[in-house]
């Protein structure tokens, strides 16, 4: 039996979503595998709810505060740099205790592989205990914080930790030269499987005599924009998620406990989102055009946006446009952004990546 520990970032739910895509494929390939998931409380609840459908017993969950992520100003997509800098330095300076606690866990449990997306302490633990580690992500917290705050002795500890990874898989829409890895392997898109029957049912439910397209809007569950966004009565139906406040008869807010958002993305004619990699990936593999909120302050967003623009499958909007969605002529976007999908087939590579993970020794 192969035992694998997943360290999943506590920042939002995107890291959990793409890890779940890999986990469900790993289990599909190897029914003898043992999976341990370590992440924040809310992320753990999400993982547990999503994986419960598999009826697989050898999954274990542990609440673990793994990282800080980004801290945003109230009702904004803007980073609160002062507060974030304090929290990041405090987090890094307390790694010793985190690692001490984890060492006890590994003394009690035989583990074959540690996978991290993209908690840096995991690689220190693996190196210290002689357990193979795999880093898998489109970014790291090293270049994220170095870009926001500049280099420092504290920030350099992040680079040193990532440098200890035994294997590195880099997702598309990233810029490897910005990452602190000397050796890496480029891999394909990863997304949770959408259910064609449910996708069709969603379209049948919301489209008909009144509406000709579904516009899906999500800013991620780490964001909370309190300002009301008034939607005009037009021929679009708007489905949106937590963190937004849309007003209009042609709007529907998904319940907070919705775990299969990938089905709603796949059922949509357009996704409006911040440049979170997992939401973008689920749109790309379902060939859904994108309008991405332009957040140049964050290096991950800048990189993802630039790569999407190069592919021609996305356009950008700013914060003010987001709050005036009723003034957008979506016909101008959807047609042109759909065309590149006719010549580029972006596959969901989750199954092949899971096979590679299970081969690791």
N, C-alpha and C positions, 0 to 999 in steps of 0.2 A: 504494500500500500504506500502510495506517495502522499506525503503530507506537505501542504503548501499554505504559508501564511501570506495574506494580503494586507498590507498597510495602505489605507486609503485616506487621502486628504479630507480634512473636516470642512474644507472651504466649498460651500454650495453642495450640489448633488451631481455635478457633471463627472467628477472623478469616480464617484460610486456607480453612475450609470454605465460608463465604459468598462469598469471593472466587472460589473454584473454581466455584461455581454460576453466577456472572456470566461467568467466562472461558469455560466450556464453551458457554454460549449465544452469546457474542460470536463464537466460532469457528464455531458452527453457522450464524450469520447471514452472516458474512464470511470466506470461506476464504482471502482475501488478507491478512488482518490479521497483524501480527507482535506477539507477546506477550513481554514480559520480566518475570520475577517476581523480586523482591528480598525476602528474608526470612531468618529464622534457619535453621540447618542442619537441625534436625528437621522444621521446617515445610516446608522446601524438599523434603526427601525425601518427605513426605506429598503435596505438590503434584505432584511428578514421577510418583509411583506412580499417583495418581488420574488425571492427564491422559494417561498413557501409553495408555489405552484408546481415545483419540480418533484415534490414528495421524496426528497433525498435527505437521509438522516445525518450523514457525516459532514454537516456544516456547523461550525461553532462560532459564536459571536462574542466579542469583547469590546466594551466601550473604552476608547482610548483617545485622549486629547493629543493628536498627532502634530498639528501645526496651527498657524495663525491665519494664513490666507491673506485676504485683503479686507480692510475695514473702511467702510464708505461713510461719507458725510450723510446726515439725516436727509431722507427724501431725495437722494441724489445718486448718480453713478460716479461721482468724483471721489477719489481716494482721500481719506483723512490721514494725511502723511504724518502729522505730529503724533496722533494716537497710535497709528500703525507702527511707527518706528520704536516707540516705547514697548509695545507688545512683542515685536519681533526680537528685540534685544533681550527682553526678559525670558522669552521662549528659548532662545539659543543658549543663554547663560544657565538654564536649568536642565540641559540635556543629560547631565551626569545622573541625576535622579531617575529620569525616564529610562535611561539605558540600564541602570541598576535594577529597576523593577522588571524590565524585559529579560534580563539575564536569568532571573529566577524562573520565569515562564519557560525558557528554553532548557533549563535544567530538569524541569518536570515533564517536558514534551519533546519527543524526537521529531525534528522538522528537517525536510529535505531541501526546501526552497523557500526563499523570502522574495516576494514581489512587492514593489513599492511604487505607488502613483500618488504623490511623488515625495513621500516623507523621507527626509535626509537621514534621520537617526537610524533608519532600518539598515543602511549600508555599514554604519559603524558597528552595529550589533552583529551583522553577518560576518564581517571581517574578524571581529574579536572572537567569535565562537566557531569560526570555520564553516559557516553555512553559506551556500551559494546564494547570491542575490541577483535580482533582475530589476533594473529601473525601466519603467515604461511610461512615456508621457510625450507631450508636445512642448513642454517647457519645464523649468525648475524654479524653485524659489530663489536660487542664487541670482540669476540674471534679472529676475523680477525685482528683487529688493536692491540689487546693485544699480539698476536703472533708475529706481525711485530715489535712493538715498546716497548713491555713490559707494565707492569701495571703503571698507573699514576692516579692522581685525575681526570684529564680530561677523560681518558678512562673509569674510573669507572662510570662516568655519563651515559655511554652507558648501562652498566649492570643494573644500577638503573632504567633506562627507560624501558628496556625490562622486568624487574621484575614486571612491572605494568600491563602487558597483562592479560586480564581475561581468555582467552582461547589460547591454543597453538597447532597448527598442525605441525608436523615434517615430511618432505618428506623422502623417502628412500635415500640410499647412503649417509646418514649423520651419525654423531656420537653424539647422544644426550648428552652424558656426557661432551662434550666440550662446550655445549650451556648454556646460563645463565638462563635456565628455570627450575623451581622446579617441575612443573607438565606439562605434554604434552601428546598428542595423536599421535601415529604413523599412518600415512596415506599412501595411495598408490601413484603410479606414476600419473603425470598430464601432458597431452600433447594436443596440438590442434588436431582436427580431421583431418585425411588425407582423401583425396577423391580417392577411388579405381580406378575410371575411369581415373582421371588425372594422377595417379601414373602409370597406364598401358600405357597411352599416352606418358609419359616421357620416359619410357623404350623402347617403339616402336620407338621413335624419335632418340634416341642415340645409340641403339644397333642394330646390323645387321651383314653385311658381314665383317665389319672392326673391330668391338669391341664386346667383350664378357662380359664385366662388367662395371658398373658405379662406380667410386670412387668419393665420395663427400668430399670436404675439406672446413672447416670453422674454423676460429679462433675468431669469434665474431666481432661485429661492434665496440667494444671498443679498438680493436687492429689494428695497421697498420704496417705491415711488408713490407718495401719498396724494399728489395732485390729481384731480379728476381729469380724465381724457374723454371728451364728449365726441361721440361718434354719430355722424349724420345717418339718416335713414336712406341707405343706398342699396345697390344690388349685391353687396358683400355681407357675409356673415362672419363676425369676429369672435374667435375663441381665444381666451387669454388665461394666464396663470397667475399664481400668487405673486405679489409685489407690484401689481398694476391695479388701477381703479378706473375701468372703462364704464361709461354711461351711454346707454342707448338700447332701443328695443331689439336691435340686431346684434346683441352681444351675449356671450355666455362665459362665465368664469368656471374653470375646471375646479372641482373640489380639491382641497389640499392633499387628500390621501390618494389622489390618482397616481398610480404607479406605472402605467403603460402609456406615457405621453407620446412615445414614438409612434403609436397608432394615429394619434391626432396630427402629428407632424406629417406623416405619410399621406393622410387624407386631405391635406391642405394644398391650396394652389400657390400659396406664398407664406414664407416664414419671416416674421420681423423679430429680430433678436439681438441681444448683445453678442459679442464674438466668443461666446463660450464654446469650447471645442466640441463637446459631446452633442449639444443641440445642433450645431452646424453639421457634424458628421452624420447625424440621423437624417438631416434634411438632404445632404449630398447623396447618400446611398439610396434615398427614395426619390431622387431627382426633383426636389422641390426648390424653386428659386428662392433667393434670400435677399432681404433688405437688412443690413447689419448696422447697428448703432455705432457711429464712429467715436471710439474712445482711444485717442492717441496717447493718453497719459500712461496706459498700461502696455508694456512691451509685448505681452502675449496677444492682446487684442490687435495691436498694430501689425504684428506678423501675420496673424490669421486673416485679417482684412486684406492685406496686400496680396497674399496667396490666392484668396478667393477672387479678387479683382483680376488677377492674372489669368485665372481660369475662365472668367467671364460669366460666372454663375451667380454673382452677387453685385449689389450696388450698396451705397452707404447713405444713411440719413443721420442727422444730428439730433440732439435732445429736443430742440424746439420743434422739429418736424414730428417727432414721436408724439408730442402733445397736441399736434394738429393733424391727426391722421385723416380726418374727414376731408382735408384739402388735397390729398394725394390722388392722382389719376393712376390707378394700379395697372391699367392697360399698357401704359408706357413702359412699365418695368417687366411684367410677367412674360410677355412674348419674347422680348430680346434675351432675357435671362434663361429662358427655357431652351433656347436653340443649342447652346454648347453641350447640353445633355444628349442631344441626338447623335453626336459624334464621339463623346467621351462617356464611357461606361465606368462609373465609380462603384466598385464592388465592396460589399461588406466582408472584410477579411478575418472576422472574429474566429471562425472555425480553424483556419490555417494557422493563425497565431497560437490558438489553444493547443494545436498539435505540436508546435515547436516548443511550447512551454513544457509539455509533458515529456518531451525527449531530453530535457535538460538534466544533467547529472552533477 
